[in-house]
Amino acid sequence: MAGETPESSGTSLLHSAAATASKPRHFLKDVVFHGKFQLLNSLTPEENTGCQHGLYFQDGERRVDYILTYHIKKPSSSRSNRQSSRFTDNAFTRSLRRGTARLGRPPPPQSRGDREVASQDHSMDYHEDDKRFRREEFEGNLRDMGLELEKDEDTKTPSVGFVKIHAPWHVLCREAEFMKLKMPTKKVYEVKQCTGVGAKINTLVNKATEPLHPNVEENRAQNVKHLSYAFSREKQHLFDLSDRDSFFDSKTRASIVFEVLKRTKCTKAKYSMGITSLLGSGVYTAAYPLHDGDVDGENVEPNDRKLLYEEWASYSVFYKYQPIGLVRKYFGEKIGLYFAWLGLYTQMLIPASLVGVIVFLYGCATVDDNIPSMEICHPRNNITMCPLCDRACSYWKLKEACGTARASHLFDNPATVFFSIFMALWAAMFMEHWKRRQMRLNYEWDLTGFEEEEEELKDHPRAEYEFRVMQKSLKKEHKTQKPTEIAEEPTNKWKQTVQSAMAGLKLTEKEKLTCRDRLPAYMINIVMMLLMIGVTFAIVFGVILYRISTKAALHMSNNPTTRSNVRLTVKTTAAIINLVVILILDEVYGAVARWLTVLEVPKTDKSFEERLIFKTFILKFVNAFTPIIYIAFFRGRLVGRPGSYLYVFESYRMEECAHGGCLMELCIQLSITMLGKQLIQNNLFEIGIPKLKKLIRYIKSKRRSFQEEEREKKLQRYETDHFLEPFAGLTPEYMEMIIQFGFVTLFVASFPLAPLFALLNNIIEIRLDAKKFVAELRRPVAARAKDIGIWYNLLRGVAKVAVIINAFVISFTSDFIPRLVYQYMYSPDGSMHGFVNHTMSYFNVSDFQDGKQPMDPLHLGYQVEMCRYKDYRDPPWSNTPYVISKEFWAVLAARLAFVIVFQNVVMLMSDIVDWLIPDIPKDISLQIHKEKILMVELFMKEEQGKRQFIDSMTSCDGKEKRNNHTPIARSHSIPHTHSHTHANNF
């Protein structure tokens, strides 16, 4: 029962085992370690149903709050007796063997193979004994902390033992007070609702969106709210404790037990070990809280997990809002905030997608009216262009680029400028909207006063940090010892180990890792980060060489179809190669970033997470966007001119942009990379890899060797959860969304359909992540958080950089500025007629370098004397042939001016949006203020009640004293009177 002591629970378990021993069932032999634990037997299916399949202890009353698993060395058939005895008391058996040896009884002779097997067994036995000893000490310390434990080694999962942990009521109350958990009090107040026109609008909106709301109680608007206060055992009368079993829900109970696990240490080993160190060293193989129940199957009892599976993790409810309140109740605030942020981001993508589609349709509608593309595609266009490559390529007609020019107009039109400004403002509004949503959730989830607790949690050191500090302390202590002390041979090595460990523990209170201790790790971090970025640049350069060489090879093909589709073939294949490389390097960079962060040995989990996020973001951002940045800003600008081209390795000519500009190629690269990452990495990997890992664990468990009836028996809840994938944190989930946010905002001027593809992906992503959390992953420990942390700063940084990048894309990558300059400075009639001819220069074919002329100069059927190329240069007949013309400088000045104006105007508009929209909604600000007033009134009323009680008690005591004092006075006076009378008589 919840309130019984560990000793009484252990006694009751022994009595229950004795009572069931006479029944005809197969039980393991009960083994008690130091009188603390009993290896409890597996129940029959009927009894399993009574204990709700592993959600409770075997008494059916105490709920399992947490599970620890460990490896069991199963004895083989040939040595079962020997190893079973070794399992019960291995150390005692070895002492008996040593005793018989001292008595002169030699052991039986062994062959060489037997000696090798015995040596291996002895080594394995030593490690198993050491692990078991640490488990016993750790579990004993847990019981000293008040937790109740129950072991189960007779399960259907071979070689795995389970320790079930239950936190009784007094432990829950104590830890809730330590953790300052806010719990609802009996005090209820009415939440202020909108009145007037606002109320009518809200009513209409609620009726219109009623089908979009999930059928979940936590998601419905509440008119009243419980006043919350940090739990205190002295003020238990403030809280509604009528149902103690449900006062702390399963999420809170698991987080309380996890806090106790983190605080409990093993100190009798060579160094202090917490639960993290015990898991890393294999003493325990896993630690996790249990899911509430099954999500499907016959006769499944209603539970929060099943409700989440039906109303949140199903693809059939993709159009509904998420039940964020229930997600927070089941998984905690940190995961609830992630899904709330993802849901808001997806909602905000809807208007961005609509505007992007309108911009794309505008390009489609105006492509036939675009004068530059009409001039290129005109049948009478007789402009002869210079060769695209040396020797293999020949002269060609400009009208051959008609398709590319028309396609470029779909993404390179005046509407894209408007869309870039719109997306910059959209990003600012998204950030402001999220801050308001975050504050509303903080109020609803009682996180408004969370800063103090968060600061305290930051100071909790990680196990790796403590180990490094311990090593440093012991090393310093060893150096300060006298040589005579070091030379002495201790009589008790175990005593020396314990003393050194305890001395190290005392030193760790004063010691800490300094920058000098971490200097080698910092140097390795810098070198490795630069090396990884260099690897990315090298791969991009390799893809450039692939494009150059493949283009030259395809131009030499005898197939006319191949020669006519050279550009499309090279662009597409190069983009696919880039995608494959990005996917591979993403996994490599993730592992490298974690390794580098481990080398730094951060002190706290928060510091570790922030450093890991920063390194991973830098590497993955560079990996994803370096090929795109090259195409946008460098390709076609380091080419040279005919007769004086720039070469790589003296043989490969640098690649040029198509006549319609590099914007079309940028769009192809961006779309393939974005769609490929979302389809392959975000969806297929997230679906396939967890299922594959689960299958591998299933095969490793050797459950296929069981008999059919054993396989059909239902597993316990903790066994089923053991086969699920461990929770690895939210960093991968956030990271893929931040990279997607970069695709949506950074180069949106070249790809207005990016928000639409992101929206379609996120609709699937939400349900995919939901299904993964509910059905594929072990239940994570609930973590409190009031914001999304460093991710918000990264989002703001990406949004600011997006303004600058889009300004450069519009001004330098597209032809928007050259068109404006021509129309208002050089056009004779103020139209775009003659723009194509204005942007091209002349080249005399006699100025080709030796060996660079086309092999087939008569490819067009006539001798070519002058060819054209896209650049602003003086003609060959001028006084300064092939020198950059004044038009180039005019266009460059206009481009730089546009960047400055665009950047400042858009950032000013973003700041205005930031200023106009308050971070805290007005109604939430009023409710928070009201809560503070009600809390003060509650405590003032309590204080007044105490004073009245004290005053009443004081007054009662005063009256009692007066009543007691009066008869005593009279009794004294009566004898005095009598004595006086007697005196007179005498």
N, C-alpha and C positions, 0 to 999 in steps of 0.2 A: 504494500500500500504506500501511498505517496508520503505519508508522514513517518513511516517506521524507520528505525535505525538500520545501518548496514549490518550490524551484528545480528539483529533480530531477523532481518531478511535472509541472511545466510543460514540461520538456524531453521527458518521455515522451509527453505529450499531443501535442506538435508532431510527434514521430516517428510516433505512431499515425495522426495526420492525414495525414502524407506517405505512409505505407504504404497507406492506403485511398484515396488520391487517384486511383489508376489504375483503381479499380473503377467500373463504370457506374452510379453513383448521383448523385442531385442534391444537391450540397453548396453551402452559402454560401461566399463567399470568406472565408478566414481573415483576421481583423484582430487585431492585437496592439496594446494600449494600453500604451506605455512598457515593453514587454517583460514585463508582469505577467500579462495575461490573453489567452486565445484564445477567440474566439467559436466554441464547439463545435457541430458539426453534429448535426442530428436523425438518430437511427439508424432503420434499417428495423425493421419489426415483429419480425423474428427477433432482431435485436440488442436491441430493447426487452425482449423476454422474457428475454434473458440478463442485462440490468441490472435485472430485476424491476420494469419499468415506472416508472422514475424514482426508485426508492428508493436507488440507488447512482450513483456517478459513472460516466462512460463506460468506465472500466477494469473495472467490475463488481466492484471490491473495496472501495473506500472508500465508506462509507455516508453518505448525505445526512442531516445532522443539523439543518439549518435552511435556510430559503428566504427570499430577499429578491426582491421583484418591482419592476419599474420600467416606466415607459411608454416605448414606442418610437414615434417619429414615422415612420410608414410613407410612403415616397415615392409620389406619384401617378404615373399612367402617362405624363403629358405632361412631367413634370419628374423622371423617375426618375434620369437620368444626373447631373443637377445636384445633386439631393438625396443621391444615394448618395455622391458625392464629398464633399458637405458632411458627411455622416455620418462618413466616415472621418477627415477632417481639415479641419473647417470653418474653424478659425482660420487654417490655412495657406492655404486657398483665398482667404479675404478678404485676406490679406497680399499674395498674388499680384495680386489686383485693384487694390489700392492701388499696387503697384509699377508696373503697366502705366499707371495714371493719371499717376504721376510721370514716366514716360517719354514722356508727351505723346500717348498713344494714348487718345483719348476713347472712352467706352463707346458702344455703339449707342443711338440715340434711342429713348426709351420713351414710350408713351402715358400719359395720366393714370391709366387703370385699371391699367396695368402698374406704374406707380410706387406706387400704393396697395397692390397685391398684394406688391410687393417690400418696401415698408415693413413690412407685416404679417409677411411671411416673415422679414425681418431681426429684428424684435422677438421672434418665436417662436424663431428660431434662437439668439438671444442667451440666452434663458431655457433652451433645451435644452442649449446649450453649458455654461451655468453649472451646471445639474443634473448633466450628465455629468462635469464637472470635480470636483464635490463627491463624486460616486460613486467616481471614480477615486481620489481622495485617501482616502476612507473605506475603500475596499476594499484599498488599499495598506497602510493602517494595520492592517487586519484581518490581512493576510498577515504584517506585522511582528510581530503578536501570536502568530503560529504557526498560524493557521487556513489551511486549503487551500480555494480557491475554484474554481468552474468555471461559466462562463456558457453560457446556452442562449437564443438569440434566434430560432432556426428551429423554432418550436413550432406547434402547431395552434391556439394561442390568439393571435389577431392583436393587434398593438400592445402586447404584454406581453413583457418580457424577464425571465429568471429567473437569479438568482445562487444556485448551490448551495454550501453551506458544509459542510465536514467538519472535525471536530476530531481531530487525530492523538493518539496515545497520550500523548505528553509533555505536550500542552496539557491533556488531560483530567486527568492526574495533578496538574499544577500548579494548575489551577483548583479541583479537588476539595480540595486542601490549603488553598487560600485560603478557600474557602467552608465549610471544616470539615464536609464531608459525612461522615456516619457510614456506614461500609461494614462488611459482615460479615467477621469474621476467620476463621482456620482453627479457632479454639477453639470447641468445641461443648459445651454442657452440657445436662443433662436438666431439663426443666420439671417442677416439682413438681405432681403430680396429687392430687386429693382422695382421701381414704381413708375406709374405714368406710361409714357410712350415706350420707354425701355422695356418695361414688363410685357407690354403687348408684342413688341418685336421678338423678345425672347420666347414668348409662348408660341408665336407663329413658327419661329425657327425650330423649336423643340418638336412641334407637331410634324413639320416637314421632314426632320431628320430622325423621327422615331424609328423607322425601319433600319436605320444605320447603327443604332445602339445595340450592343450585345445584351443578351438576356442574363445579366449578372446584377446581383443586388448591390455590389460595391460601386457600380458605375452609375447608379441613379442619383440624382441630385437630392441632397438631404436638407431639410428645413431646419433641423436642429443639429447641434454638435456638442460632443462631450468636451468639457474643459480638461486639458491634459496637464500633467505635472510629473516631474521626475520622481520615480518610485522611491519611497522611503518606508522602512519598517516601522518607524515611529509614527508615521501618518497613514497607517493602513486603513484607518477609519474613513479616509477621504475616498477610497477606491471601492468599487463594487466587487467584493470578493465572495459573492453568493455561490459562484461556480468556479472553484479554484482550478479545475481541470482545463477550462477554456480561457482563463484570465490571461495566461501566457500561451500564445499559439505555438504551433510546431516550429515555425520559423524563428521565433524569439527563443524558444527552449534550446534549439540547436546552436544558435549564436552564443547563448550563455555557456553551454557546455564547451564550445570551441574556445571561448575566452579562458575557461578553467584549464583546458588542455594546453593552451599557449603558456599559461603561467606556471604549470607544473613541470618540474625538472627531475632528471636522473642525475644525482650527484656522486654516486659511488663508482662510476666508471672513471676513465682517465681524464675526462673533462665533462662539464655539465652538458646535458643533452635535453632539449625540449622535444615536442612532438615533431617539429620539422626535421630535426637531426635524426630522430628515431625513424622517420619515414625514409629519409635519404640513405641511412645505413642499412635498411632492410629489416630492422627490428619489427616494424610494422610495414605492411605492404600498401595499405590504403586507410584513409580516414574520411568519413562522409556522413552527413545526415540522411535520413530516409525520406523517400517520397511518401506522400500521404496514402497512396493506394494505386490500384491499377487504373488504366485509362480505357480499357475495353475488355470485353469478355462477358460471359453470362454471370448474372447475380453479383455484379460489381456494385459495392456500396457507394453512394454519392460522396464525393470528396472534391476538394479544390482542384486537385490535379486533373481529375476527369472533366470538371467544368471548364478548366483552361483548355484542355484538349478539344473540347467540342465548340467552345465559343471564341477561341483565339488561335489555336494551332491548326485549324482545318482550312483547306483552300476554298471550301464552299462559303466561307464568311469573309472573303477577301475584301468585300465592299464595306464591311462594318468597321466602326471604330474599335480600337483595342480596349480591353478591360484593364486599364492601367492600375486601377485600385486593387484588383485581384492579383495582378502580376506583382505588385509591391507587397501585398499580404503574403504571397507564397514564396517569392524569391528575394525580397528585401528592397531597400530604397535604391541601391546602386544599379541593380539590373532594371528596376522600374524606371529610373531616370533615363537609362539608355533607350528603352523601347518608347518612352514618351518623346524623347528627342528624335528618334527615328520616325515616329509617327508624324510629328510636326513637320519635319524636313520633307517627308513624302507629301503631306498636304500642301506645303508651300510650293512644291514642284508642279502642282496642277496649273496655277496661273502662268508660271514660267513656260510650261509645255505648250499651253494654248497660244501664248504670244510667239513662241518659237515656230510653231506650225504656221501661224499667220504670216510670219516673216518669210518662211520657206515658200508658202503658196504665193506670196507677193513676187518672189523671184521667178517662180514658174509662170505667173501670169504676165510678167513684163519681159520675158526673155525674147519674145519676137519684136519688141519695141526697143531693144537695146541697140543703139547705133553702132558702137564698136564691134559687137559680135556680128551685126548685119554686114558691116564692111568686110570683115574677115571671111564670111561665108558667101559673099556676093560672087556670082559666076564670072563676072568680068574682072575679078581681082586677079591681077597678073604679077603680084609681087614675088620675086624669087628670093628665097632665104638661103643663108649660108649653111654649110653642113653641120649636123649635130655632133659628129665625131670625126676623128681623123681617119683618112684613107678609106675605111669601109663605107662611110656615109657619103652621100652625094647631095647636090642641090635639091631643094624641094619647094613646093608652092605653099604660100601662107594659107590658102583656103583648105589645105589638108588639116589644119588645126581648128576647123569649124566646130567640131563636136566638143573639144576641150573648152573653147571659148564660150559656147552656150552653157555648158555645165558649170563653168566658173561663175557665171552670172547668177546662178541659183543661190550662191553663198556670198558673192561679192557684189552687193548692191547697196544703195543708200539705206535700206531698212536695217541692215546689219549694224550700222552705227547706232541707230535708235535702240536696237536690241541690246547692244553692249552697255549703253547707259542704263537701260531698264534692268539688266541683270545685276549691275553694280548696286542700284537702289534696292533690288530684290534681296541681295545678300545682306544689306544693312537692315532691311525690315525683318528678314528671317532671324538675324541675331537679336534684334530688339524683341521680337515676338517670343523667342525662346526664353529670354530673361524674364519676361512677364509670366510665361507658362511655368517656368521653374519656381518663381516666387509663389504662384498659386499652389503648386504641388507641395512646396515647403510648408505652407499654411495647412493644407489638407492632411499632410502626413506628420504634422507636429514636429517639424525640423527647424522652426524659426530661431531657436536658441542653441544651435548645435555647434557653434564655433569653439566653445570651451572644451567640449568632449573631444572634438576632432583634434585639437591641439594636444590633448593628453594622449590620444592614440598614436600620434606621430612619434612620440618618444619611445614607443615599445621597440626594442632592438630585435633584429632578425637573428636567427640561429647561426647563420654563417658569420655574421658580424661578431657575435659573442665568441664563436670558436676562434676567430682570428685574434680577438683581444686576449682570449685565454692563452693562445700560443705566444703572443707577445709578452704577456705577464710571466708565464713560466720560463720563457727564455731569459727575461730580465732577472728573474729570481735565481736561475741557474748561474748567471754570470756573477751575481753578488755573493754566491756561496763560497766558503773557504775551501781551499784544496783538500784539507783533511776531511771535511764533511763529504766532499765528492768521492774521496777514495774509500770511505767506509762502506763496507758491505752490509746492507740492512738485513736484519734477521727476519723481518716480515715485509716482503715486497708489497703485499696488498695494503698494509698500513701506510707504507711510504707513498703509494699511489693516491690513497685517499687524502693523506696530509697535503701532498703537493697540489691535488685538485682543489682542496679547501683553501689552501694558501693562494692559489690562482684566482679563486672566486673573490677573495678579499681584494686582490690586486685589481681585478677587473672593475671594481667599483670606482677606482681612481684612474685607470688606464682608458685610453681611447685611441682610435686610429687617426693619425694626423695626415696632413697632405704629403709629408715626407714618406710615410708608410705606403701611401697610394701612388707615389710618383711613378714607379715602374708601370703600374696599371694605366695611369693617365697617358704615358708615352706610347704604350701599346695601342691604346684607344685611338690616339691621334694618327699614328702610322697606319693602323688597319682601316680607319675611316677613309683616309686619303687613298689608300690602296684600293679599296672597294669602289670609290668614286672613279679612280683611274681605270679600273676594270670596265666600268660602264662606258666611259669615254672610248676605250679601246674597242669595245664591241660595236659601238655606234660607228666608229671609223671603219671597222671591218665590214659592216653592212653597206657603208658608202662605197667601198671598193667592190663589193658584190654588185651593186647597181651599175657602177661604171663599166666593169668588165662584162657583165651580162648584156648590157645595152650594146656594147661593141660587138659581142659575139652574135647577138640576134640580128643586128644589121647586116651581117655577112651571110645570113641564111638565104638559101635559094627559094624558100617558100614565100610568096608575096603576102600571104595572110599573116605569117609570123612577123615580117618586116613592118606591116601596117599597124600591128598591135604591140609594138615594142614598148612604148611608154606605159600602157596599161598593165602589161605583163610584169614589167620590172617593178612598178609601183606596188602592185598587189602582193607579189611574192616577197618583196623586201619588207612590207608591212607585216606579213605573216611571220617572217623570220624574227622581226623585232618583237612580235607578240610572244612567240615561244621563248625567246631569250628573257623577256621581262618576267614571264611566269616562273621560269627556272631560277632566275636571280632573286626573285621575291622570296622564295623559300630559303635560299642560301643566305640572303641578307638578314632575314628574320633570325636564323640560327646564330649568325655572326654577332648581331646586335645583342642577343641574350648572353652570349659568351663574354662579350666585352663588358657588359653590365655586371656580370658575376665577378669578373676580375676586379672591378672597382670596390666591391664589398660595401654597398650602401648600408647605412645604419638601420633604416626603417623600411617597411614594405612600401610606404608611400614614395619615399625617395627612390627605391629600386624601380617602382613602376614608372615614375616620371622620367628617369634616365633611360629606361628601356624604350619608352614611347618616343622620346626625342631622337634617339639613335635610329630606331626603326623607321620613323617618319622621314628623316633626312635621306637614308639609303633608298627607301622605296620611292620617295618623291623624285629623287634624281634618276632612279632606274626607269620610272614610268614616263617622265617628261623630257629626258634628254634627247631622244630621237625627234620628239615633236618640236622642241626648241630649236634644234638644228634646222629642220625643214622650214620653220617659221622665220628665222632671223639670219641664218647663215647660208643656206643653199641658194645658189645663183648670184651671190654677192662676192664670191672669191673665184671668179671664172676667168677674168681677163677679157680679151677681145680676139676676133679672128686675126691670125698672124702673130699673136702674142698671148697665147692661152697659158693658164697656170696649170702645171702638171704635178701629179703625185707619183713619186718614184720614177720620175722622168719618162713615164710611158702612159699613165692614166690621166686623162684630162678631167678636171673638176666638172661635176654635173651642173647643168643649167635648169632653170625653171621652164615650164611650158610657156607658150606665148600668152596664154590667159593668166599667167602668174602662178606662184607656188601655193595659192590658197586652196586650189582644188586638191593638190597632193597632200596638203596639210589636213584637209577634211578626210581624205581616204585613210591616212595614218591614224588620225584621231578616232575615227569611227571603228576601225578594225581593232585598235588597242582597247578602246572602251568596251565595245561589245564582247570582245574575246575575254577580257578580264572578268566581266560580269557573268558571262555564260559558263566559262570554264572554271575560273578560280573561285568565284563567289558562290556559284550554285552547284556545279558538278562536284567540286572538291568537298564542299560542305555536306553534300548528300552522300557521296561515295566513300570518303575517307572514314567518317565515323562508323558506317556500316561495315567497312572492310576491317577496321580494328576490332569491332565487336565480334565479327566472324572469327578473326584470328584468336581472340581470347576464348571464344567458345571451343575452338578446335584444341587449343592448348590445355583446356580443362579436362580433356579426355572423356567428356561426357558421352561420347558416342560408344564407348566401351560398356556403358551401363546396359542392364537388361531393359526390355521394352517397358515393363511395368514401373521400373524405377524412373525411367525417362518421363513417363506420363504423370508421375506425381508432381504436384504443384510445388514450386520452389518457395522458400520463405522470402519475405519482402527484401531482407538485407542481402540474400543471395542473388535475387534478380537485379538489384541495384549494383551489385558487385560487377556484373557483366556490362554495365553501361560505361560510356566514355567519361573519364574524369573531366571536371570543369577546368579549363585552362585560362580563364580570365576573359575580360571584355576587350582587351587590346586588339585582337584580330578583327573583331566586329567593328569597332570604331575606326580602325585603320582603313579598311576597305571603303567605308563611307566617306572618310576624309579624302582619300584619293579620288573617289567618285565626285565629291564636291569640287575638287580641283578640275576635273574634266568638264564639269558643268559651268564653272565660272571663268577659268583661266583663258581658254581659247574659244569661248562661246561665239566670238565674232566670225569664226571660220566654220562653226558647226552649230547652227541654231536648233537642230533637232536633238542635241545632247540632253536637255532637260526631259524630253519625252522618253528617250531610252532609259534615263535614270529613273523616271517615274515607274515605267513598266517593270524595271528590275526590282525596285523597292517594294512594289506591291507583292511580288513573289518573295522577296527577301524577308519581309516581316513575318510572313507565315512560315517560311522555311526556318528562320531563327527560332520562332515560337515552338515549332514542332521539335527542333533539336533540343531546346531547353527542357521541354516537357517530357519527351519520350526517349531521347537519345543520350542525354547527359545525366550523370549523377546530380543529385540536388546540391547546388552550391550553398555554402554558408552565407547567410544573409549579412550584408555589409551596409552600414549606414553611410549616407552621403547626401549633401544638400545641393551639389552641383555636379557637372560632368568633368570638373577638374581642368587639367592641362589641355583637354581637347577643345575647350572653348577658346583658349588663346591661339591654338593652331588654326581654328576656323576663322578667327578674326584676321590672323596673319595671311591666310590664303585669300580672304576677301579683299584685303588691301593690295596684295600683289596682283590680284586679278585685274584691278583697275589699270595698273601700269602696263601689264602684258597686253591687255586688249587695246590700249592706246597705241602700243607699238605695232600690234598686228594690223590694225586699221590703217596706220600711217605708212608702215614699211612693207608689209606683206601684201596687202591688197592694192588695187589701183585707184582707190577712192581719192587720195590726195592728187596724184597726177591728173586725174580727170578734172578735178576742180581747178587746178592751176591752168590747164589747157583752156577750159571753158571761159575763165574770167581774165586770162592774160594773153593767150595766143590765138584763140578761135576768131576768125574774121566775122562771123555772124552770131557768136555767143552760143553756138550749139556744139555737139560732140562730133560733127562731121569733120573728118581729117585727123581725128585723134590717133588712130592706128599708125598712119604715116608719120605723124609727129614724134612718136615714141621710138622710131626705128632709125638707125644710122646706116651709112653706106660703107661698103668695103670693096676695094679693088682686088680681084682674085689673083692678080700678078704679085701681090704682096704676101702670099702664103709662104711659110717657111718651107725649106726643102724637105721632102718626104712627108709633108702634111696635106698635100693636095688630094682631092678625091680620086680614087682609082678609075671611076667612070664619070668623067666630066660632062659627057653628052647624055646623061641619064634623062634629061628633059627633052632631048631631041635637037638641041641647039647649043651653040657655044655661049657660055655665061661669062660676061666681063665684070659686072657689078652684082653683088649679092647684099642682102639686108640682114641686120641683126638688131635685137632689141637692146638699145642703150642710148644714152644722151652723149654723143661724141661728134666732133666736127668731121665733115666729109673729107675724102682723100684729096680733093682738089683745093682745099683751103690752105691758108698759110701755116696752120697748125693741124696737120692731119691726125685724126684719131685721138685728139686731146679732148678731155671732158669739156662739154659745152656749158654755156651759162645757164641753159635750161635745167641742167642737172642741179646746179647750185640753187636755183629758184625753187625747184621741187623739194630739195633737201631742207631748205629753210622752212618751207611750208609744212613739211612733215614734222620737224622738230617743234615748230610752233603749235601744231595740232596736239602733239603729245603733252606739251606743257598745259595748254588750255583744257584739253579733255581731262587730264588727271586732276587738275585743281578744281574744275567745275564739278566733276562727279564726286570727288571726295568731300567738297563743300556741301553738296546735296545730301550725301550720306550722313555727314555730321548734323545737318539740319533734321534729317529723319530721326537720328539718334537723340537729338535734343527735344524734339516734339513728342516722342513716345516715352512716357515715364517707365522706369524699370519695374516699378511695383504698381499693379492695378489699384485704383482708388478704393474699390470695395474691399480688397484684401488688406490694404493699409488700415482701413477703418476696423476691420474684424480683428486684426492683430492688436490694435490699440484697445479694442473692447475686451479682448482676452486678458490683457495686462490689468485692466481696471477690475474685471471680475475676479482675477486671481488675488489682487490686493484686497478686495472686499471679502473674499472667502477667508483669507488668513486673518483679516481684522475681525471678522465675525467669530472665527475660531478663538482668537485671542480674547475677545470680549467674553465669550463663553467660559474660557478658562478663568478669567478674572472674576466673573460672577460666581463660578463654582468655588473659587478660593475664598471670595468674600462671604459666600453663604456658609462655607465650612468654618471660617473664622468666627462669624457671628454665632454659629451653633456652639462652637467651643466656648465662646465668651459667656453665652447664656448658661451653658452647663456649669461653667466655673462659678458663676454668680449663684446659681441654684444650689450648688454644692457648698459654697462658702457661707450662706445664710444660716442653715441649721447648725453648722459647727459653732458659729458665733453664739447662738442661743444656748447651746449645750454648755458652752463655757460660762455664760452668765448665770445660769441656774445654780450650779454648785457654788458660785461666788455668793449668790444671794443666801443660799442655805448656810453657808459658813458665817455669813454676817448675822443671820438670825440666831445661829447657835452661839455666837459670841455675845450677843445681847442677853441671851438667856443665862449665859454664865455670869 
